[in-house]
């Protein structure tokens, strides 16, 4: 059965979970999650797979071992297509709508050093600078974890200092829950964002190979 959109119940489910993040709420509404959130997200992933690769769904449970926040469940459903270590395409559903993006979400091991080296070198850094500028010009928010200062050894006047500060780098767009979100049009909107951000994903995948 193909993807037909996300029902109202999916957003209402997360509104309720934000108000009552408890096992009691989850158990009482588990069927809503399975049928109205997880199943449509899986169907969306199946539609996108032929072009972008296999879409994986994140587990709904939070890892609270090292967190002060002991809330047991995530207040969103995420799905992603990995193209490298912590690199790939991402889509998320929550009470506020959809977020669609792509990029490097957390540099692993030697990735950060390779990222900075690639940004520093003109032959690879200038194309990334252009990719990021084009994403911003197209209306995408470019963000990520960043140093407040500059990496050690990088001069103040480096032409790509802003990019060198990044420890993760991703771009995306928030899509508010309007009528189209209940229709197959979601598929087209996600596909457009992922296609627009493919140059960023490809640059990261080439220059930040897995350890």
C-alpha positions, 0 to 999 in steps of 0.5 A: 500500500503506497504512501497517502500522507500523514493523518491528523492523529499523528500530530495529535499523538505527539501533542499528547506525548509532549504533555505526558511523556510517560509509559502510561500514555505510550501504552494507551496510544501505542496503536495510534503510533503504529498505525498513524505515525510509524506505518505512514513514515515507513510507506514514505520511505519505501517511495523514496528508496528507489532514488535515495537508498534504503530509509531507516526509521529511528526507534521511538525510545530515548537513550537516557543513560547519560541524560539529565532528561529521563523522558522515555520517548522521543517527541518526534519520529525521524527517518534517515538514509545514510550515505556515510558515517553520520551523513545522509538525508533526514525527515522528521515528523512532530507536533509542529509539522515536518522537518526535512534536511540532509548533511553531517549530523555528528562528526565521528572519529577522524571525520572532523579532522578530514572535514577541516582539512577539506574545507581548508584546501581551496580545491575542495573548500571553495566548492563547499562554500558555493554549495552552502551559499546556494542552499541558503539562497534557496531558502534552506537553514544551514546550521550545526554544532559550531565552535564559538572561536576558531579551530587551533592553528586557523588564522583569523582571516581564513576565507572559510573560517565560518565553515571551519568552525562547524563540527556538524553541518546540515541544511533543512527546511521546516514544513508547517502542517497544512492540508497537503500534509495529509496527502501524497504531496508530502512525498514530492516535497521531501523529494525536492528538498533531498534533491536540492541538498544532494550536492551537500550530501555528495561533498560530505560523503566524498570528503569524509569517508568512514574510518 
